[in-house]
Amino acid sequence: MVTLKDVAARSGVSITTVSRILNNRETGVPIRDETRLRILAAAKDLGYRPNLLARGLRGSRSSLLGVIARDISDPFHIQILRGLKEATQLRDYRLFLGHVDYRTEAAIAYSTMFEHSHADGILVIGDLEGGDPALEILSQRHRFVVGVTDRTERRRVPGVYADSATGTVQALDHLWELGHRAIMCVSDTRTYDGRMRIEQYKRYPKERGAGEYTQVYVADQEPAPAFELGQKIFATFDPVTDPATAIYATSDTIAIGLVQAAFQAGIPIPGRLSIIGYDNIDIAPYLIPPLTTIDQSGVEMGRAAGRLMFDMIDRDLDYRSADDIVLPTSVVVRQSTAPRG
């Protein structure tokens, strides 16, 4: 491993001078540009890499951020991670990624690991089951914690969210404008946003005086459970007599499973049932049919979370002084929805 001592020997200066240049520290004694360039050239030639952990142990910033992800296989969370990676690369930061699979105890364990690694901050992607107590613990252990989900209420830590309530209304407005009145909803209930979207769905027809038709089915946020649920739904679905003409799936991954189940059951999409999803994941335009969905800007959400984290670190803001960032949502119309037949 190349050390500061090696770079100092190659460039013919003291270790202190090398440390000041490579760590971009202010110095009371001016350092000539020639010396600075010689140090940088020596570091490059030797392949020097800073010891981030040692830097954190000395009390400086470690240039490390811990990421606690609810589910790293979630395509929407992958978009968030892409945006977060872009933001951190601009600041020459590195990410430690922990996958917790909804488990609060795993999140707390990762927070301890990040604390021992002297991470400068922690970002939490996605709601955890019973996650508010876990966030309370994280905020007590770490000064800089940012949540990245799609809920829209203030919590113990500042966060970056999409307006999930508005997104649900936009999805239902789109189906409503196409003439659909009997709309099923398929959602998960493990997360706050899934439950909130169900409640918004239930209120929607009542607020428009359109009768009492609501039908809610529950599935996890993966295609396989949604596909199995779809098989059960469509096994008893009569294309002639069943009143439902559309489905609001509260995630694209749920919609993917339902589209496949409908295909196997011989139910045309969108000829007999229109389906709208939520998230606008990368594969949505390439499904058959291409999926109409709600875009909540996953990549931009990750970028915004990175900017919020760095603003907190740079200005030494705690959670009480940092404001939430709420991003707008929009409808992306594709071929999985059509006027009611």
Long-range contacts (C-beta under 8 A, 24 or more apart in sequence): 2-46, 2-47, 2-48, 2-49, 3-48, 4-48, 6-46, 6-48, 7-39, 7-42, 7-43, 7-46, 7-48, 10-42, 10-45, 10-46, 11-35, 11-38, 11-39, 11-41, 11-42, 12-38, 13-38, 13-39, 18-43, 22-48, 22-50, 23-50, 23-55, 23-60, 52-94, 53-117, 53-118, 56-117, 56-118, 56-119, 56-120, 57-118, 61-120, 61-313, 62-117, 62-118, 62-119, 62-120, 63-91, 63-92, 63-93, 63-94, 63-120, 64-93, 64-94, 64-95, 64-96, 64-114, 64-117, 64-118, 64-119, 64-120, 65-93, 65-94, 65-95, 65-96, 65-119, 65-120, 65-121, 65-122, 65-123, 65-309, 66-95, 66-96, 66-98, 66-110, 66-111, 66-113, 66-114, 66-117, 66-119, 66-121, 66-122, 66-123, 67-95, 67-96, 67-97, 67-98, 67-122, 67-123, 67-125, 68-98, 68-100, 68-107, 68-110, 68-111, 68-122, 68-123, 68-124, 68-125, 69-97, 69-98, 69-99, 69-100, 69-125, 69-126, 70-100, 70-101, 70-102, 70-125, 70-126, 70-127, 70-128, 71-99, 71-101, 71-102, 71-126, 71-221, 72-97, 72-99, 74-126, 74-221, 74-253, 75-252, 75-253, 75-279, 75-281, 75-282, 75-283, 76-251, 76-252, 76-279, 76-281, 76-296, 76-298, 77-125, 77-126, 77-298, 78-282, 78-298, 79-281, 79-282, 79-298, 79-299, 79-301, 79-302, 80-125, 80-148, 80-298, 80-299, 80-301, 80-302, 80-305, 81-125, 81-302, 82-298, 82-299, 82-302, 83-298, 83-299, 83-300, 83-301, 83-302, 83-303, 83-304, 83-305, 83-306, 84-123, 84-148, 84-302, 84-303, 84-305, 84-306, 85-302, 86-299, 86-302, 86-303, 86-306, 87-302, 87-303, 87-305, 87-306, 87-307, 87-310, 88-306, 91-306, 91-310, 93-120, 100-128, 102-128, 102-129, 102-190, 103-128, 103-129, 104-128, 104-129, 104-130, 104-131, 104-133, 104-134, 107-131, 107-134, 107-138, 108-134, 108-137, 108-138, 111-137, 111-138, 111-141, 111-142, 112-141, 114-142, 115-141, 115-142, 120-144, 120-313, 121-145, 121-146, 121-309, 121-312, 121-313, 122-146, 123-147, 123-148, 123-305, 123-309, 124-148, 124-149, 124-157, 125-149, 126-191, 127-151, 127-190, 127-191, 127-192, 127-193, 129-190, 132-156, 139-319, 143-318, 144-309, 144-312, 144-313, 145-319, 146-305, 146-308, 146-309, 146-312, 146-322, 148-301, 148-302, 148-305, 149-191, 149-192, 149-193, 150-193, 150-296, 151-192, 151-193, 151-196, 152-326, 154-324, 156-319, 157-319, 158-308, 158-312, 158-319, 158-322, 158-323, 158-324, 159-305, 159-324, 159-325, 160-301, 160-304, 160-305, 160-308, 160-324, 160-325, 160-327, 161-301, 161-324, 161-325, 161-326, 161-327, 162-296, 162-297, 162-301, 162-326, 162-327, 162-328, 162-329, 163-326, 163-327, 163-328, 163-329, 164-193, 164-196, 164-197, 164-296, 164-329, 165-196, 165-200, 166-328, 166-329, 167-197, 167-278, 167-294, 167-296, 167-329, 168-196, 168-197, 168-200, 168-201, 168-204, 168-248, 168-250, 168-278, 168-294, 169-200, 169-204, 170-294, 170-329, 170-330, 170-331, 171-248, 171-276, 171-278, 171-294, 171-331, 172-201, 172-204, 172-248, 173-331, 174-276, 174-292, 174-331, 174-333, 174-337, 175-246, 175-248, 175-274, 175-276, 175-337, 176-208, 178-246, 178-274, 178-337, 178-338, 178-339, 178-340, 179-245, 179-339, 179-340, 180-245, 180-246, 180-274, 180-340, 181-205, 181-210, 181-211, 181-213, 181-245, 181-340, 182-213, 182-215, 182-243, 182-244, 182-245, 182-246, 183-213, 183-244, 183-245, 183-246, 183-247, 183-248, 184-215, 184-216, 184-217, 184-233, 184-244, 184-246, 184-247, 184-248, 185-214, 185-215, 185-216, 185-217, 185-247, 185-248, 185-249, 185-250, 186-216, 186-217, 186-218, 186-219, 186-226, 186-229, 186-247, 186-248, 186-249, 186-250, 186-254, 186-258, 187-216, 187-217, 187-218, 187-219, 187-249, 187-250, 187-251, 187-254, 188-218, 188-219, 188-220, 188-221, 188-250, 188-251, 188-254, 189-218, 190-220, 190-221, 191-221, 193-250, 194-221, 194-250, 194-251, 197-250, 197-278, 198-250, 201-248, 213-243, 215-244, 219-254, 219-257, 221-251, 221-253, 221-254, 222-253, 222-257, 223-253, 223-254, 223-256, 223-257, 223-260, 224-257, 225-257, 226-253, 226-254, 226-255, 226-256, 226-257, 226-258, 226-261, 227-257, 227-258, 227-260, 227-261, 228-257, 228-261, 229-257, 229-258, 229-261, 230-257, 230-258, 230-260, 230-261, 230-262, 230-265, 231-261, 231-264, 231-265, 233-258, 233-261, 234-261, 234-262, 234-264, 234-265, 234-267, 235-265, 237-265, 237-267, 239-267, 239-272, 244-273, 245-272, 245-273, 245-274, 245-340, 245-341, 246-273, 246-274, 246-275, 246-276, 246-337, 246-340, 247-273, 247-274, 247-275, 247-276, 248-276, 249-275, 249-276, 249-277, 249-278, 250-278, 251-277, 251-278, 251-279, 252-277, 252-278, 252-279, 252-280, 252-281, 252-283, 252-284, 252-291, 252-293, 253-279, 253-281, 255-291, 255-293, 255-336, 256-283, 256-287, 256-291, 259-287, 259-288, 259-289, 259-291, 259-336, 269-336, 270-335, 270-336, 270-337, 270-338, 271-338, 271-341, 272-341, 274-336, 274-337, 274-338, 274-340, 275-336, 275-337, 276-336, 276-337, 277-336, 280-332, 284-332, 284-334, 285-334, 287-336, 289-334, 289-335, 289-336, 290-334, 290-335, 290-336, 291-334, 291-336, 292-331, 292-332, 292-333, 292-334, 292-335, 292-336, 292-337, 293-331, 293-332, 293-334, 294-329, 294-330, 294-331, 294-332, 295-329, 295-330, 295-331, 295-332, 296-327, 296-329, 297-327, 297-328, 297-329, 300-327, 301-327
